[in-house]
């Protein structure tokens, strides 16, 4: 399949840095109404680090709207969570990001609200007489719940803390449309990540796409979708992209099982379904355990970072992952995945940590080589232990090579383009090892050390 540069939207070449602000800033887990001192100064410092040290061109920060606890039980769609600060401080944060050349997207939790949302409070007070009773799904005034509301209602995930909105209701739709207009007009944001997009109404998402086309050029809609045919959500009528959980699973389990067929098959399947749509690619995020906690061999963090940046998609880094930090769910809580971190404690990592070094180098490669954004993906060799593919553009190629085995491996395959020499573009990273490459008679031989991966430029 040949990928054509038919558009040059900012998100086509973006590298995202994801920040979970309530966790990073050490905010109270329950909203006590008190701001965390210096929160936005800290967030700005991390966004600057993402730009300067890692080459990230976009910030996904969220959840951000006023909520009762973890951020996804929204109380006020027009206010920054007061634990973080004020609307004015966020406006300055976005301006700082834009000055650095970074786009900013935020969470839009449009499927459900918290119990303190104004319309639900009205429903509690006025029951059958509430003008907002049709804003919510499956309201049953003959039922009850653990809060003893004297009625029951639809929710998300079985949690009555998260009240399901009726997205078929035109008033609800227009309320959310106005929310997006507000965040664009007041803060100049560049996109929305739609929480729980896999349960959002399809017609509602089509309305969001029409609105996105109106509010700002190249306003980006990305949806949280776990399983299924991603093209049902990511297509010209609905969302620009969705979270690539299918590849996320393959990235770590394919290495744990020494099975590159899983990763290669996943990419073939997704390209068959989604064609040239770029999916949002990640190794970990605020809902899943950190990569070091899932890998049997932490040396494979390097492999997965390279795959995230070199496969077809939109690469992203979850804050702290560039330092190889751990994070594991405890007693069903996600907060250990969303830690409070101090950037100063990681300053030495910029020059000594192999994980940090490879992420920084990949950011530079992404900026320097258009093939990593636009190049055709050509599979060159595939075994359970070894994987090689090229990104080819305008007669030039970058070749990513991987060995997940505990012993050295030799690979041989046909050159994807005419070339005389090969250069290891990650040879200067911390912990880099020697890779032997020879080119002859249109063939390429690569000798990789055990549990090692790199990116080669063909000249």
N, C-alpha and C positions, 0 to 999 in steps of 0.2 A: 504494500500500500504506500502511495506517495503522498506526503503531506504538503499541501500548498499554502503559501503565505497569503491567504486571502484577506486577512485582517491583521492589524497591528495594535490590538487593544492592549492596555497595560497588563491585564491579567494573563495574557498569553505568554509573557516572559517573566512573570513575577516569581519571587521567592518569598514565602510568608513566614512570619514569626508569630506564633500564637502565645498570647498572654492571658492567663486566668487572673484577673486583677485582684479579686477578693482574697485569693490565696497568696499571690506574690507579695501583696502589701500587708499580710498578716491581720486582715480585718476580722472583727468578731464574727463568729459563725452564725449567730442570730443578730438581726438588725436591731441594734440598741439606739440608733439615731445619732451615734457619735462618730464624727469623722476620724479617720486614722491620720495622725500628723504626717505630713510630707508624702502622702500617697502618690499624688500626681508627679511630684518631683522624681520619685523613685521610678514610676512608670516611664517617664520621659528618659531617664538614664538607661533603662533597659532597652527601650526602643532605639536609642542612640547606639548602644552596644550592638544591637541587631544589625544596624546599618553599617557602622564603622568596622566592626570586627568580623561580621558574618556575611555582609553583602545582601541582607534581606531588604527587599524593595516594598514590602507591604506588611502591615501589622493587623492581625486579627485579635482584637481585644474584647473579651466578653466572658460572662454576661456583665452588662454595664447598667441596665435600667434598675431603678429602685425596686428592691425585693425584700422579702421577709427573712430569707436565710441564705441558701446557696446560689441565688441569683436567677434561678429559673422559675421561681414563684413570684412573677412580676406583680408589683403593687401600682407603680406609676410609670407609664410608658414615655413620659415626657421629662423625666428627671434622672440625672445620674445618681446612682446609689450613694446616699449621703455618707456611707462608711468610707467611700473613696474621696468624696469632695463635692464640688459644685459643678453646675453646667458650665460656668465660665472657665473653670480650670480644665475641663475636658476640651472646650473650644480652643484653648491655648495649646493643649497636648496635640490636637489634630493639626493646628497651624505649624507646630514644631516638626511634626512628622512630614508634612507637605514640604516644608523648607529643606528637609533632608532628601526629598524625592521619594518618600514613602507614602503609599496609599493606606487608608484606614478603613477597616470594616468592623462592624459590631454585631452582636447577637440580636436577632429578632425572635423572641419567644412568642409566636403568634398562635400556637395551638392551645395554650392553656394560660391561666393566670393564678396568682396566689389568692388566698381567701380574704385578704384585705384589699383587693381591687375594688374600686368604688362601685362598680355595677353589681358585684356579688354581695357587697355589704347592703346594697339596696334590696337585693333579692331576699337576704336574711330578714331585713326589717319589714318588708311589705309583702312577701310571699306571692300569692296569686295576683296581687294588685301591683306588683313591681313592673315598671315599664321595661325593665331589662331581663325579664324572665326568659324571653326568647333569644337572649344573647348566649345562653348556655345549652349544652346538650343533655337530653334525657332527664330533665327536671321532673321529679315525681314527688308531689306533695303528700302522697300516702306513705312515703318511705321515711327512712332516717339513716343516720350514720354515726360514726364514733364521736363526732363533735356535737351530737344531739341537736342538729339544726332543725329537726322536724320535717326534713325532706331529704331526698337523695338526688344525685346528679352524676353525669358522666365525668370521668377524670382521665388523666394520663397514667398509664402503667399500673393502675390499681391504687394510686395514691390520691386520696381525697384532698391532700394539701394542694394538688394541682388540678384546678377546675377547668374542664374542657369547654372551649369556646365553640359556638356554632358558626363556623366559617361560611355557611350558606346564607346567613343573615346579612342582607345588604348593609345594615347599620354597623355590624362587626367588621365587615370588609372595609367600609369607608373609614372606620376608626383606625384600622391598621394602615390604610393608605395614607391617612393624615399623619400618622406617627412617622412614616418614612419621610414624608414631605418635611415634617418638623426637623428631623435629624439631618436632612440635607441642607435645609435653609439655615438652621441655627449653628450647625457644626461643620458642614461641608464634608460629611463622610462619603466614602467611595463605594460602599456596598453593604449588604446584609448577609449574614450567615443565618439561615433559617433553621432554628432548633426543631427537632422532631419532624423534619420535612416528610418522612416516610408515612406520616399519618395526617398530613395536611390535605385539605380538599384540593383536587386538581384544578378546578375552575378558579378557585381563589389564587392559586399559584400562577395561573395564566393572567389573572388580573394584576398580580404583582409584577409580572414581566412587562406588561403594557405600561405600568406606572414607572418601572425602572427605565424604560426607553424615553420617558418624558422628563423625569426629574433631573437627570444629569447624564451627559455623554459617558458611555462605558460604565454606567452604574452596574455593579456586579452582584448577582444573586447566587449564593452557594448553599446547598441544602445538606442537612445531616440525614443521610440514608445509610442503613446498615446493610441489608441484603436485597437481592432481586436484580431485575434488569434496570440498570441505572439510566438507560436511555428513556425510560418512562418519565423520569423527573428532569433529566438534563437533556434539553432539546431546544430548538429555536422558539418554541411557544411558551416554555416554562422557565427553568433555571439554567444558568450558564454552566454550572458544575455541581457535583455532589461529592461527599466524602467517600474515598475509595477504601472502604473497610475490607472489601474482598482481597485487595492486594495487601493491605496491612496485615491480615492474618497470614497470608502466604509468605510475607517477608521474614517473619520470625520462625514460623513452623517449617518453612522450606529449608532454613538453615539448621534448625534443631534436628530435622529428619534427614539431613544431607540429601535433599531432594529439590534440585533446581527445576525439575519438571513442573512442580506445583506453581512456581513463580512464572515460568514461561507460559504454561497453559492459561494461567489467570490473565496474563497480558493479551494473549491471542483471543481469548473469549471476550474480554472487555473491548478490544479493538473491533471485534466483529459486531458487537452490540452498539458501541458508542462512536465508532469511526474516529473522526478527528476531534471529538470533544475531549477537552483536557479535564481529567478528574483530579480532585484535591488529594494529594498523596502525602502520607505521613507514616512515621514509625511508632509514634505514641501521641497521646493527647490527654485532655483533662478527664476522660472517662475510662481510660484503659491503663493497665499497669505499665510502668516504664520499661523500656526495652531491656535494660540489664537484668531486670527481674524475670524476664521471659526467656532469655537466651541461655542455652547450656554452655556456650562458649562466647564470652564477651568480646573476643577478637572479632566476632562477626558484626559488631556494631559498625565497623568500617565498611563492610560489604553492604550493609543495609543503607547506610548514608549515601553511598555511591549509587545504589539502585534508585533511591528516592529522587536523586538529582538527574539521573541519566535516562531513566525510562520515560515514556510519554506521559506527561501529567504536569501538575502544578506543585512543586515541592514545598514542604513546610517543615519548620522546626518548632517543637513545643519548648517553652522556656525551661532552661536547665538541662535539656537533653544534649545541648552542645557541649556540656561538661561531663556527660555520662552519669548523671545522678540517678539514684535508685528511687523507686516509689511503688508501694504495694498496697492494695486495698486491705484495710483492717476492720474486722467486725462489720463488714458491709459498708464502711464509710469510704467516700471518695476523697476526703480531705488530704490523706497522705500523698495523693497524686497531684495535689495542688499546693505545694509548700510555700512558706515564706522564705525567700532567699535574699541574701545580701550580695550584690554584685562585686563588692570589694574583696570578698573572700575567694573569688574565682580569678582574680587578676593574673596570678601566676599560670593558670591553666592556658592562657592565650599563647604562651611560649613553651609549655612543658607537657600539656595533655594531648595524647594522640587523637582523642575524639574531637576535641576542640580544633585541633590543627586541621583535620580532614574536612570538618564542616566549613572552616574559614576558606580553605583551598577550593572546595566545591563552589562556594559562593563566588569566588573570583572566576572560576571556569565558566559558570553560568552567565556571568556578565560579559566575558570575553569571547565566547564561542556560540554564535547563533545556532549552530547545529544542535545544541542541547535544548533549544526551544523549538526549532523548526525541522530538524533533520529527520529523514525517514529512518525508522527503526528496522534494522536488518539483523536477524538472528544468524550467528555464525557457527556456533557450536553449543551443544547441550548434552550433558550427561548428568547423572545424579550429583556428581562432585564438582563439575566444571560448567561454567556458563560464559559465553562471549556473545556480545552483540555490538553493532555499530550504529552511530547516529550520522547519517550521510546527508550532506547538503552542498550543492554546487560543486560536486566533484571532490569534496574534501570529507574526511571522516575522523571521528573520535571513536575509539574502540574500548569498551568496558570489559574487563576480564576478571573472573572470579574463581577461586578455589576454596571450597568449604571443607576440604579434607585435612586430616592430621599429618599428611605427608606431602612432599612437593608434587606438583603435577605439570605435565607437558601438554600443551594444546597445539593443534595445527588445523588451519582452516584457510579457505580461499580469501584473498584480499578483497574487501568491499569496494575499493577504489585503487587506481594505479598509485603506487608509492615506492619509494626507495629506502626510506628510513622511518623509524618510529621513536617518539619521545614520550617518556613517562611523565605525565603532567602532575603526578602526586609524589614525585621522587623527593621533594623537599619537605614533606610533611613529617611531623614528629613520629618516630618509630617506623619510618618507611624502610622497606627491604629491597634488595636488589632483584630486578626482574630482567631476565635474559630474553631478548627478542631478535629474531632473524627473519629477513624477507628475501625470497628467491622464487623465481618462476611463477609469480602470481600467487604464491602461498605465504602464509605467515605462521611462524612457530613462536610460542610464548612459553617460557618456563617460569612458573609461579611458585613461590615458597608456600609452605603449609598455611592454611587459614589466612589467605591473603588475597587482596583485590586492588586493582588500580585502574586508571584511565590512560590510554595511549593515544597520542596524536600521530596520524599518518601524514608524512610529508612527501 
